């Protein structure tokens, strides 16, 4: 799995988790959803996401370019 795919899966999981927490635990968990969305928005412009650093350094995942999936 590449860093990009892991990031997409992680973001989707976090959005779903935050919605469930908002519905079942407390309405203020909606701010968690806002945070995830804002992080995805800024990442689309800057290319920087802290989760990618985690996937690279801790999990040892490689980018699609490093895997040869992008030329």
N, C-alpha and C positions, 0 to 999 in steps of 0.2 A: 504494500500500500504506500502511496506517495504522501508527502506532507500536504499537498493540496487536497487530496481526497480525504485524508484524515481530518483536516481543518473543516471541510464542508460537513462531514459526518458529525464532528464535535459540535459545530455551530447549530446544526439541526437538532441534535440531542438536547443542547442547552435551551433552545427556544421551547421545545416540547416540555422539558422539565419545568421551566419557569412558568409556562401556562398552567401545568398541572398544580404547581405550588400555589399559584394565584387562585385557582379554583378551590383547592382542597385545604389549604393551610391559612393563608391570609392574603387579602387583596393587595397589600403593599408589595408582594412579590412581583407585581407587574413592572416594578422598576428594574428588576433583574432582566426582564425581557427587553426593556428600553436600553439597558446597558449593553446587552448582546447585540442588539440592532445597531446601536451607535458604534460599537467596536467594528462590526462588519462594514459599516459605511465608511469609517475612516480608513480601514484596511484597503478598501477598493481604490482609494486615492493615493495612499502612501505606500502600500505594499507591505506594511509592517503589522504583524499580529503577534502578541506575546505567546499565544498558543503554539504558533509555528516554531518558536524557539524551543518550547518544551518537546514538541514532536521530534525536532532535529537533535537536540543535545541529550535528552533523557531517553527517548524511545528509539533513537537512532534511525529515524526514517529519512529517506532521501527525497529531494524534489523530483518532479517529473523530468526536468532538464538533466539532472544527475543520473536518472534511470534510463535516459535515452528515449523517453516518450515524446519529447518536444525537440525539434531540430532547429 
